[in-house]
């Protein structure tokens, strides 16, 4: 049974370095210092989350259903993966979810018209 490559040392948490590669077809060994890809440094849980996220094509509602977790939990896990990969998240220039919900709640209560809600939602982009 093949074991999964560890990216981090189980003792101290430092990044591990690959020093030997082996081809089982021709039985050659290559020694040196090799970098692991940045995905190797994700935890098992992060990789599993990322797999579901990709499977769901980034649709957060589908990820919620698949994993049985809330929207904020999906967002937090995604932000965690982005940070671990050393990526900068694209700044969100649109309305945040709470502001959008506030507008929709006002529409639902009849405090604003549909055209006013549309204008507010569009202006928030």
Secondary structure, DSSP 8 states (H G I E B T S, - for coil): ------SB-TTT--B--EEEEE-TTT--EEEEEE---GGGGS-HHHHHHHHHHHHTTT-HHHHHHHHT--HHHHHHHHHHHHHHTT-------S--HHHHHHHHHHHHTTSS-HHHHHHHHHHT-
